[in-house]
Amino acid sequence: TTVARADVLRFKGEELSGMNASLSLSRPQQSSGDMQFAAADFRLRPGVLESPEMRFEHSRTEDGRTTSLSLASTVTADLKSGAIDCDSFTARVTVTGDKTLPSDFEVSLSGFVRARLAQREARVGLSGSFAGAPVSYNGDIVLTDIARLRGDLMLGDLDTARLPAIQNLDWLQQLDFTGTLRIANITSGPFTATQLHAQLTAGEGRLHLSDLIVNVADGRVLGELALASTGDWVFEGRVDGSGLDKLMAGLGASP
């Protein structure tokens, strides 16, 4: 089902403009919600699209859990060269109704996205919150068969209890990231760590942390850590000055 509407549409020569225009797509046979495109105001003239606010919204409901995505931005697009500038870009992802979480999960980001479709790449600078913790990403996105990210990712806190459950690790096949990862604090059950710094490579069913340095159990862990899509963790490196009792207890084992 497709529904299009607008408060105002104006045709003047080769220029089209409008206010409060929207396009909704839905599949009534599914309960996954609608997909909606909207523009509070826009002007389209030969080769150029401009809008102070364009929005995209989509929701999906499955087993009582609803995942919603909302994007909004100013848009200046040169349709001939394929240059699209979104200088007031905001994005929000929310997960509600997940019985495995203590509260609703939310990611909100704001910043800029400048895409060059001819080169199939975009420059991105975003910051915001991830499950209540500060997060930022600065770098490039190369648009090929999948989005390939190159840049720096920083997280204030990572608490696995606040993250939606991952049903399997197939998502590693759809992810391609190379860059620097920094996490201020990590909590996973009894395990805690601080000031993680590493070079992160993710893709082709594998997640790899090289040049890893992280503070654990009053000492440091240094080396390389890898996660395969089979669910196996492999660590190679050294433990420097960590208390064995605290380290083993943090890993859920008896010293």
PyMOL commands that set and color helices and strands:
alter all, ss='L'
color gray80, all
select helices_A, chain A and resi 160-162+170-174+244-250
alter helices_A, ss='H'
color red, helices_A
select strands_A, chain A and resi 2-5+8-12+15-25+35-45+48-62+65-78+83-96+105-116+121-130+133-143+147-159+176-188+191-203+206-216+219-228+233-240
alter strands_A, ss='S'
color yellow, strands_A
deselect
rebuild
show_as cartoon
